[in-house]
Amino acid sequence: MANKKYEALYIVKPDLSDADVQKIADRFKGVVETNGGTVESAGKWEKRKLAYEINGLKEGNYILMFFEAPPRVPAELSRLLGISDDVVRHRIYIRERIEESAVPAASSAE
């Protein structure tokens, strides 16, 4: 099967140091790469307030990763994110490509 493009967003505990957050991001980046995928970009957004309290936490460090991988990789990544004690929440999406034909042409104001 052909590779698809994905986007993973996960929240890690707010009490972790920047170095620990980077280690976590690198670990999950490695999961994608060792399973035949390529990471386009990955990085920490910032520590943000959560919309609602999760497991007694009111804020978390958000990490966003864009990657391309075989269809089996998101399931494995989701499994590992789900069992990690440092990850509060996670979500993986398929990135839809906007076709140029779907975008309406700009009309000129003459």
Secondary structure, DSSP 8 states (H G I E B T S, - for coil): ---EEEEEEEEE-TTS-HHHHHHHHHHHHHHHHHTT-EEEEEEEEEEEEEEEEETTEEEEEEEEEEEEE-THHHHHHHHHHHH-TTEEEEEEEE-----GGGS-------
